[in-house]
Amino acid sequence: MRDFSHVKRIVVKVGTNLLTTKDGIDESRIADIARQVAALKNRGYQVLLVSSGAIGMGAKKLKHQTAVVHIPLRQACAAIGQPILMSAYEAEFAKYNLITAQVLITRSVLNNRKSYNNLRSSVSTLLALGVVPIFNENDVVSTSEIGNVFGDNDRMSALVASKIDADLLILLTDIDGVYTGNPKTDGNARLLPEIEKITPEILGYAKGKGSMFSTGGMKTKLLAAEIAKDGGCGTVIASGYETDSLTRILDGEMLGSYIHPSARLSQRARWILNTPAVGSIVVDEGAEKALLSHKSLLPSGIVGIVGTFDAGEVVNVTGMGGRAFMKAVPSYSSGELLLLMGHNSTEAAKLLGKGQKAIVFRPEDTSGIEHDV
C-alpha cells in the first residue's frame, strides 16, 4: 500500500482519449470523473482538474476526420469544443452541488512573475470557496510561434501542480502505467509500479504519442512527473478506465505507476526553473565555481551576454564551455550588463550611479538546471 496520508491538494489531469468517442463527447466518462472528484471533495481534499478534449470535441463537432495540425483550425476547434466540454462538466458537478470554474491559461501567464502570482491568488480563492477549478490551455490564442504554448496538457498539469503546491498529480490515461515496453505489442513488457528516479532508461521505454486528437504520450507524462518532483509533488500515472481509480489511488491501492517526489524547492526557485530562458549570461571559471558554491554574481565574472533581456527576466547562466548550469533572474538588463561586465565592484558601482549595488544576482535569485522544460 502507498501512504498518501499527507496529501491535501490534488491535481487530476484527464486525457483526450478518455473523454471522447468516435461520435463526440463521452458523457458517461465525464459523469464518472465528476462523481469521483465529488467523493474526494467529501473526504476533505482540494481538487483541481486539468482537462484535455476541447480540440478533439470541436473537431468531431465539425465532423473533421483526421488529426488537426493546421494552427488556425486547431484554434477554431478549441473555440468550438471548449464550451461543450465545460458545459458537460458543469452539468455533472452540479449534481453534487459543486461549482466549477473555467481557467484558461497560456505558458506566458506562468512565465510572467506578476501574472503567475495573480493566478495563484485567484486559484487559492476558488479552492477556499470549495469550487473545482478546471484548467485547460487557451488553445484559441496559444501558438508555438509566439512562444506561449505548453505543448501538451501533461506538462501544463505538472506546472500547475508545482505552482499551487499540490501534493499529488494524477495523470489519467488509457494505459495502466509505465511499462518497460509497449504492452499492446510486447508480451514481455512489465509495469513499473514504483519509480524513485526518472532515468534515461525509463524515458527510453516511452515512445510514440497518444490518440489522433491528443498531443501527449507516455514520454510527456514522465517529463511532467519530473517537473512535479521539484515541487515536492508525487505523480501517479494510471488508467482512467479502472473503476473508481481516483478514490482507490488515494486509498493507497497500487494502481498505475507512482513517481516519487523530491524535496520541495521554494516557489521562487520553481518559477525560475520552469520558466524558459530569454537569454544567457556567460561567466568565467572563477565565477562559475563561486555560483555553484551559492555565492552572488559580480560584474567582474561576466565574459559575455547572449540575447536581449530586461531586468527581472529569466536567463541561463553558462560557463566558458557553453554549458548552461544554472538559471537566474538578474537585476540588470542585457544592455546594462554589457556596460558592466568585466569591471570590478568599485568601477561597476561608479558606472551604475549613486545608491546602486554592483551585484548582478544573489543565490536566492537562481535555480539549478536538472531538466529542460
Secondary structure, 3 states (H helix, E strand, C coil): CCCCCCCCEEEEEECHHHHEECCEECHHHHHHHHHHHHHHHHCCCEEEEEECCHHHHHHHHCCCCCCCCCHHHHHHHHHHHHHHHHHHHHHHHHCCCCCEEEEEECHHHHHCHHHHHHHHHHHHHHHHCCCEEEEEECCCCCCHHHCCCCCCHHHHHHHHHHHCCCCEEEEEECCCCCECCCCCCCCCCCECCEECCCCHHHHHHCCCCCCCCCCCCHHHHHHHHHHHHHCCCEEEEEECCCCCHHHHHHCCCCCCEEECCCCCCCHHHHHHHCCCCCCEEEECHHHHHHHHCCCCECHHHEEEEECCCCCCCCEEEECCCCCEEEEECCCCCHHHHHHHCCCCHHHHHHHHCCCCCCCCECHHHEEECCCCC
